[in-house]
Amino acid sequence: MASAGRITTTPNSPVLATTYEGGDVLLLERLLERARYIEITPDAIARHTGGGGCELDPVALGELEGIGGRARLLVHGVGLSIGSYEGYSEAYLRLVDELFARFDIAWHSEHLAYTTVGGENLGTMLAMPRTGEALDMICQRVCAIQKRYPAPFLLENVVHLLPDAPGEYSDAQFLNRIAAQTGCGLILDVYNMECDAVNYGFDVDAFLSELEFENLIELHLAGGTSYGGLQLDVHSRVTAASTVALAANVMERASQLQAVTYEYLKEAVPSLGHDAICGELARLSAELHI
């Protein structure tokens, strides 16, 4: 991968990655037995300071330093809000600055979404309008972020919580254009696509037929739950058989894929348990041949 922040990979066999959000070193040690990448979320390992600021938790940083050379780190954020009209979060990027200063980061990524409006946090992520104006804005911001860090930057598709506004591009075309104009890579969240298919009839096959797979660097897999007839983007379960099958389908087409990441929320660890999480990594390794 190039150090200028643009994805220039060669065909490679993807490896297994998983989430770690601090505070459970026994789990971390077990994850390192199978995962070659550990995904960390700056927002999740940060703590509030006086004056409304935030900083990375020294305890969590110490845990990550203990990984040594056993795995590389991936930074995956939720608080950048790259699609907010008034601009993305510099407070979030200061956390990323500190992580890059301390660790060897393989790549970093964010969701193609906005989480704040007028400075107010929405408490969730909303998908971008797929217009030429939004495309230009996102591409300018991606290029600025690429110049700031010496590692590739990736964007991830998100669940559509609200009906889409009229757009000039399909979901796949919008992702393709961003990657083409900036050189950034893509993360495809397979479970997010399944949620959209259940909730509003999203055509997964049509999306995949349009997507330019050479931009795809990472897959995200997760398991969630349903409520009130909706499939929720809450990473609290092991992956369903349908999710694994869809991931296998995508992997056959994605020659540049580097990592397949099993994600779960820190809040779900007590109910899942260490054995189930590590068992899921073993299952995915076997079924996806990674």
C-alpha positions as CSV (number, residue, x, y, z in Angstrom):
1,M,0.0,0.0,0.0
2,A,1.2,3.5,-0.8
3,S,2.0,5.8,2.0
4,A,0.3,8.7,0.3
5,G,-3.1,7.5,1.5
6,R,-4.3,6.0,-1.7
7,I,-5.0,2.3,-2.1
8,T,-2.6,0.6,-4.5
9,T,-2.8,-3.0,-3.5
10,T,-1.8,-6.2,-5.4
11,P,-4.0,-9.3,-5.3
12,N,-3.7,-11.0,-2.0
13,S,-5.4,-13.5,0.2
14,P,-7.6,-11.7,2.8
15,V,-7.0,-12.3,6.5
16,L,-9.2,-12.3,9.5
17,A,-9.8,-9.1,11.6
18,T,-12.0,-8.3,14.5
19,T,-13.1,-5.5,16.9
20,Y,-11.6,-4.6,20.2
21,E,-12.8,-1.6,22.2
22,G,-10.6,-1.9,25.3
23,G,-11.1,-3.0,28.9
24,D,-10.9,-6.7,28.5
25,V,-7.3,-7.9,28.1
26,L,-8.3,-11.6,28.5
27,L,-10.5,-11.3,25.4
28,L,-7.8,-9.4,23.5
29,E,-5.3,-12.2,24.2
30,R,-7.7,-14.7,22.8
31,L,-8.5,-12.6,19.7
32,L,-4.8,-12.4,18.9
33,E,-4.7,-16.2,18.5
34,R,-6.7,-15.8,15.3
35,A,-7.0,-12.2,14.1
36,R,-4.2,-10.6,12.1
37,Y,-5.8,-7.2,12.3
38,I,-7.4,-5.6,15.3
39,E,-10.0,-2.9,14.6
40,I,-10.2,-0.1,17.1
41,T,-12.7,2.8,17.2
42,P,-11.2,6.0,18.5
43,D,-14.5,7.2,19.8
44,A,-14.9,4.0,21.9
45,I,-11.5,4.3,23.6
46,A,-11.8,8.0,24.3
47,R,-12.8,9.7,27.6
48,H,-14.1,13.2,28.2
49,T,-11.9,15.8,29.7
50,G,-12.6,19.2,31.3
51,G,-13.9,21.9,29.0
52,G,-15.8,19.5,26.8
53,G,-12.8,17.9,25.1
54,C,-11.8,14.3,24.9
55,E,-8.6,12.2,24.9
56,L,-7.7,8.6,24.3
57,D,-7.9,6.4,27.5
58,P,-4.3,5.7,28.7
59,V,-5.4,2.2,29.9
60,A,-6.7,1.3,26.4
61,L,-3.6,2.7,24.8
62,G,-1.5,0.5,27.1
63,E,-3.5,-2.6,26.1
64,L,-2.9,-1.8,22.4
65,E,0.8,-1.3,22.9
66,G,0.8,-4.8,24.4
67,I,-0.2,-6.2,21.1
68,G,3.4,-5.6,19.8
69,G,3.9,-7.3,16.4
70,R,1.2,-10.0,16.8
71,A,-1.3,-8.0,14.8
72,R,-1.6,-4.7,13.0
73,L,-4.2,-2.1,13.9
74,L,-7.0,-0.7,11.8
75,V,-8.7,2.5,12.9
76,H,-12.4,2.6,12.2
77,G,-14.4,5.6,13.3
78,V,-18.0,6.6,13.9
79,G,-17.6,10.2,14.9
80,L,-16.0,11.9,11.9
81,S,-19.3,12.8,10.3
82,I,-17.7,13.3,6.9
83,G,-21.0,14.2,5.3
84,S,-22.1,17.0,7.6
85,Y,-22.7,20.2,5.7
86,E,-20.8,22.4,8.2
87,G,-17.8,20.2,8.1
88,Y,-16.4,17.1,9.7
89,S,-15.2,16.7,13.3
90,E,-11.7,18.0,14.0
91,A,-12.1,16.6,17.6
92,Y,-12.4,13.2,16.1
93,L,-9.3,13.7,13.9
94,R,-7.3,14.8,16.9
95,L,-7.9,11.3,18.4
96,V,-6.7,9.8,15.1
97,D,-3.7,12.0,15.1
98,E,-2.7,10.5,18.5
99,L,-3.2,7.0,17.3
100,F,-1.0,7.5,14.2
101,A,1.7,9.1,16.4
102,R,1.8,6.0,18.7
103,F,1.1,3.0,16.4
104,D,1.7,1.4,13.0
105,I,-1.8,1.8,11.4
106,A,-2.4,-0.3,8.4
107,W,-5.3,1.9,7.2
108,H,-8.1,4.0,8.7
109,S,-11.7,4.3,7.7
110,E,-15.1,5.9,8.3
111,H,-18.7,5.6,7.4
112,L,-20.1,7.4,4.4
113,A,-22.6,9.3,6.5
114,Y,-23.3,12.2,8.7
115,T,-23.9,12.1,12.5
116,T,-24.3,15.8,13.3
117,V,-26.5,18.6,12.0
118,G,-25.9,22.2,13.0
119,G,-23.5,21.0,15.6
120,E,-26.0,18.7,17.3
121,N,-25.3,15.0,17.5
122,L,-28.0,12.8,16.0
123,G,-27.1,9.7,18.0
124,T,-27.1,7.7,14.8
125,M,-25.7,7.7,11.2
126,L,-27.7,8.9,8.2
127,A,-26.8,8.0,4.6
128,M,-25.6,10.8,2.2
129,P,-27.8,12.2,-0.6
130,R,-26.4,10.8,-3.8
131,T,-26.1,14.1,-5.7
132,G,-23.3,15.7,-7.7
133,E,-22.9,18.4,-5.0
134,A,-22.6,15.8,-2.2
135,L,-20.1,13.9,-4.3
136,D,-17.9,16.9,-4.8
137,M,-18.0,17.7,-1.1
138,I,-17.1,14.2,0.0
139,C,-14.3,13.9,-2.5
140,Q,-12.7,17.2,-1.4
141,R,-12.8,16.0,2.2
142,V,-11.4,12.6,1.4
143,C,-8.5,14.2,-0.4
144,A,-7.8,16.5,2.6
145,I,-7.8,13.5,5.0
146,Q,-5.6,11.5,2.7
147,K,-3.0,14.3,2.8
148,R,-3.1,14.3,6.6
149,Y,-2.2,10.7,7.3
150,P,0.5,8.3,5.9
151,A,-1.9,5.4,5.4
152,P,-4.8,4.6,3.1
153,F,-8.3,5.8,3.9
154,L,-11.5,3.8,3.3
155,L,-15.2,4.6,3.3
156,E,-18.0,2.2,4.4
157,N,-21.6,1.9,3.2
158,V,-24.2,2.5,6.0
159,V,-27.8,1.3,6.7
160,H,-30.5,3.6,5.2
161,L,-32.6,4.6,8.2
162,L,-34.7,7.1,6.3
163,P,-36.2,7.0,2.8
164,D,-33.7,8.2,0.1
165,A,-34.0,11.7,-1.3
166,P,-33.9,11.8,-5.1
167,G,-30.4,11.2,-6.3
168,E,-28.3,11.4,-9.4
169,Y,-26.4,8.1,-8.7
170,S,-27.3,4.7,-7.5
171,D,-25.7,3.5,-4.2
172,A,-23.0,1.6,-6.1
173,Q,-22.3,4.4,-8.6
174,F,-21.8,6.9,-5.8
175,L,-19.2,4.7,-4.2
176,N,-17.6,4.0,-7.5
177,R,-17.3,7.7,-8.3
178,I,-15.8,8.6,-4.9
179,A,-13.2,5.9,-5.3
180,A,-12.4,6.9,-8.9
181,Q,-12.0,10.6,-8.0
182,T,-9.9,10.2,-4.8
183,G,-8.3,6.8,-5.0
184,C,-9.7,5.8,-1.6
185,G,-10.7,2.3,-0.9
186,L,-14.0,0.9,0.2
187,I,-15.4,-1.2,3.0
188,L,-18.5,-3.3,2.2
189,D,-20.6,-4.1,5.2
190,V,-22.5,-7.2,4.2
191,Y,-24.9,-7.2,7.1
192,N,-25.8,-3.6,6.4
193,M,-26.9,-4.7,2.9
194,E,-29.0,-7.4,4.4
195,C,-30.7,-4.9,6.8
196,D,-31.6,-2.7,3.8
197,A,-32.9,-5.7,1.8
198,V,-35.2,-6.7,4.7
199,N,-36.3,-3.2,5.7
200,Y,-37.0,-1.6,2.3
201,G,-36.3,-4.1,-0.5
202,F,-32.8,-3.0,-1.3
203,D,-31.7,-5.0,-4.4
204,V,-28.4,-6.5,-3.3
205,D,-27.8,-8.3,-6.7
206,A,-28.3,-5.1,-8.6
207,F,-25.9,-3.2,-6.3
208,L,-23.2,-5.9,-6.6
209,S,-23.6,-5.9,-10.4
210,E,-22.7,-2.2,-10.5
211,L,-20.0,-2.1,-7.8
212,E,-16.4,-1.9,-9.0
213,F,-14.8,-4.6,-6.9
214,E,-11.2,-3.5,-7.5
215,N,-11.9,-0.7,-4.9
216,L,-13.0,-3.1,-2.2
217,I,-10.3,-3.6,0.5
218,E,-12.3,-4.8,3.5
219,L,-15.5,-6.7,4.3
220,H,-17.5,-6.2,7.5
221,L,-19.6,-9.0,8.9
222,A,-21.9,-8.8,12.0
223,G,-25.0,-10.3,13.5
224,G,-28.0,-8.3,14.8
225,T,-31.5,-8.6,15.8
226,S,-35.0,-7.5,14.6
227,Y,-37.6,-5.3,16.3
228,G,-41.0,-4.3,15.1
229,G,-40.4,-5.9,11.7
230,L,-37.1,-4.1,11.1
231,Q,-33.7,-5.6,10.9
232,L,-31.5,-3.5,13.2
233,D,-27.8,-2.5,12.6
234,V,-26.9,-3.6,16.2
235,H,-23.8,-5.7,16.2
236,S,-24.8,-8.0,19.0
237,R,-24.9,-11.6,17.6
238,V,-22.8,-14.0,15.7
239,T,-23.3,-13.8,11.9
240,A,-26.2,-15.6,10.2
241,A,-25.6,-18.2,7.6
242,S,-27.0,-15.8,4.9
243,T,-24.4,-13.2,5.9
244,V,-21.5,-15.6,5.6
245,A,-22.9,-16.8,2.2
246,L,-23.2,-13.3,0.9
247,A,-19.6,-12.5,2.1
248,A,-18.3,-15.6,0.3
249,N,-20.1,-14.4,-2.9
250,V,-18.4,-11.0,-2.6
251,M,-15.0,-12.5,-1.9
252,E,-15.0,-14.4,-5.1
253,R,-15.2,-11.1,-7.0
254,A,-12.9,-8.9,-4.9
255,S,-9.4,-9.6,-6.0
256,Q,-7.9,-6.7,-3.9
257,L,-9.6,-7.7,-0.6
258,Q,-7.2,-7.5,2.3
259,A,-9.3,-8.2,5.4
260,V,-12.6,-9.7,6.6
261,T,-13.7,-8.2,9.9
262,Y,-16.1,-9.6,12.4
263,E,-17.7,-6.7,14.3
264,Y,-19.5,-6.7,17.6
265,L,-20.3,-3.9,20.1
266,K,-18.5,-3.8,23.4
267,E,-21.9,-3.8,25.1
268,A,-22.6,-7.2,23.6
269,V,-19.5,-8.9,25.0
270,P,-21.2,-10.0,28.3
271,S,-24.1,-11.6,26.5
272,L,-22.0,-13.2,23.7
273,G,-19.2,-14.3,25.9
274,H,-15.5,-14.8,25.0
275,D,-16.1,-18.4,23.8
276,A,-18.8,-17.4,21.3
277,I,-16.7,-14.5,19.9
278,C,-13.6,-16.6,19.5
279,G,-15.7,-19.5,18.2
280,E,-17.2,-17.2,15.6
281,L,-13.7,-16.2,14.4
282,A,-12.8,-19.9,14.1
283,R,-16.0,-20.5,12.1
284,L,-15.5,-17.6,9.8
285,S,-11.9,-18.7,9.2
286,A,-13.0,-22.2,8.2
287,E,-16.0,-21.3,6.2
288,L,-14.4,-18.3,4.3
289,H,-11.0,-20.0,4.1
290,I,-9.1,-17.1,5.7
